[in-house]
Amino acid sequence: MLTIEKVVVGQLATNCYLVFDDKSRETLVIDPGDDADLIVNRIRDLELKPRGIVATHGHFDHLLAVNDLKMAFEIPFLLSRKDEVMLAWFQKSAQHFVGFDPGPAPTIDKDLGQELSISNFQFSIIETPGHTPGGVCLYSRRESVLFSGDTIFAEGAVGRTDYPYCNHDNLIKSVDRLLQLPPETVVYPGHGADTTIGDEKAFHLIQK
């Protein structure tokens, strides 16, 4: 059975997800946005076995705990190379938005391909550019779950596109692509409450 543990971290209340197989305890850490000690302690309390860190995109508030987790568990960090440029702004962004210097940006150990697996569970990597050039979502059809990062949120909200590297048209295309998934798919966003594709499709139809 696939289990999802949400840990809300940092000043920007980022949803970090521990996604693990109940039997093997093998775990993916998705979007560890801050509070490394909290995440590490939760992993140890649950007796999990982290196998990798995945970021849905390259914004600092999804990455602040990456370096500490890499050292604590000796696991690789995966991010789309299309968002590598985001890492150059990691320190300045953190200083601007949350008021401290987090140290050097994490180094990408492996580019995200088309699929990612943990134990017997496989996730398709859906490219969802717009909020950032290399934004992705992780989708499991078998488990009916989607980790949407900052592409889509509950109640019709979507990622912001007011930075120079953003592209609103691309984001809308990405959102439309996600809304074609089965309506029962549970959406786990980068911030805020969980939702479903069916609920979000209804919100977006109303907005149109």
N, C-alpha and C positions, 0 to 999 in steps of 0.2 A: 504493500500500500504506500502511496506517495503522501507525505505529510508536509504541510506548509506552516512554518512558524514565522509570524511577522514581529519584527522588532523595530519600533519607531525610534529614530536616532537623530541627534543634532538639533541645532537651533531652527533649521528649516523643516523639521519633522519629516525626514525622509523615511520611507518604508524600506527597511532591509528585510530580505526574505531568506530564511534557511529552508531549503527544499531538500527533503531527504527520504530515503527508502526506509520504511519502518524496520525491515528485516536486517539489511546490511548496515544501516546507519550512515551510509555514504551520503554526502551532502554537497550541494552547490550553495554558495553564498552569493546572493544577488543584491547588488547596489548597497554595499556597506558604507553609508554616507557619513558616519562619524561614530563616536562613542565605542571605540575598539574594545575597551575593557568589558563593556556591557555585552557586546556580541561574543567575545571570547568566553566569557563566563556562561552565557546561555548555551553555547556549543558544548562546553564541558559539562554543564548541568544535565543536558539531554544525552550525553555520551555519544556525540556525533563524530563522524569521521570526514572532515572537509576534504574535498578533492579539487576544488577550484573556486575562484572568485570571478563572477561575471558582472560587468556593468552594462546597463542598457544604453548608456550614452556617456559622454565624457565630461559632464559638468561636475565641478568640485564637490557639490553636496551629495553626490552618489559615490564618491571615491575617497573621502577623508580617512577611512579606516583601512584602506587597501594595504598600505605598506606594513602596518602593524599585524594584520592578519597573515600576510605573506610570511613574515618572520615567525609568527607564533606557530604556524602549521606547515610551513614549507610547501606552499601550494602556489600554482600559477595564477596569473591575472589575465583575463580575457576581455578584450574590448575591440570593437571594429577599428581597423587602421584608419578608416575615414574620419574618425574623431580624434586622431592622434594630435592634431593641431590644438584641440581643447586643452591638452596637458600643458602647453606652453603658458596658458593663462591661469593655471591651477592656483598658484600661490597668490597672485594679485586678486583673483576672484574671491578667494577665501578671506583675504584681508579686507576687501571692500564690503562683502556681504555679512560676514560674521565676526570680523574684527580681530583675527589672529593669523599668524603665519604658521601654516601647517607643515612647513618643510618642503622638500622636493616632491614633485609629482611622481606617482607610481610609474613604473616601466611596464609596457605591454609585453607579456611573455608569449602570447599567442593570439593571432587574429581570429575573430569569430567566423566560422564557415557557415554552412547551410544547416548543420545539425549539431546538437550537443546532447550527450547522454550522461545519466547518473544511474548506476546499477542497471536495472532493466527498463528504465524510463528514458524516452527520447523526446527532445524538444526541437522543433523546427525554429530556425532563426529567420524571422520576418524582418526584412529591412524596412524601416519606417522613417525616412529622412524628413526633415522639415524643422523640427525643434533644434536639432543639430544635424550636420551632414551624415553622420554615421549612426544615427539612432536605430535601435533594433527592439523587437519584442520577442519573447520566448513563448512558443505555443506548443501545447501537447493536446492533440486531438483525442487521444485515448483517455486522458485524464480530464479533458474539457476545462483547461486552465490556460490563461494568457497573462504573462507578466509584461505590462505595457509601458513601463518606465514613465516618461513624461509625454508620451504621445497622446494618450487618452485617459481621462479621469472620470469619476462619477458625475452624474447629473449633467452630462453634455459638455463638460469642460475639456479643453485640449491644451497642449503645450504652447507656451508663448513663442512668438516669432518676430519679436521686435529688435533682435540683435542682428548685426550685419551679416553673420554667417547663417542666419535662419532663412527659410523659404516657406512662406505661407501656403503657396499653391501646392508645394510638395507635401506639406503637412496635411492638407485637406485630402489629397490623394491617398496618403498613408492611412488616415482615419477611415476613409471610405473603404479601403481594402480590409481593414480590421472588422468593419461592420458587416462584412460578408461571411464572417465566421458563424458557426452555429449559435443560435440565440441563447442556448443554455450555458455557453462558455463563461466561466467565472473570470472576471478581470481583476488582477492585482496590480494597481497602479503604483507609481513612484511616490505619490503623496496622497493622503486622504483615504476614504473608505473604499472597500471592495464594491464591485458592481457586476453586471453581466452584460454581454453583448446585446441581448434582447432589450434590456432597459436602456442602454445607450443608443441603440438604433431608434427607439421611440423618442428619446430626447432630441436627437439630431433631426428627426423628421418634423418635430414640432418647431424647432428653430428655423427650419427652411420655410 
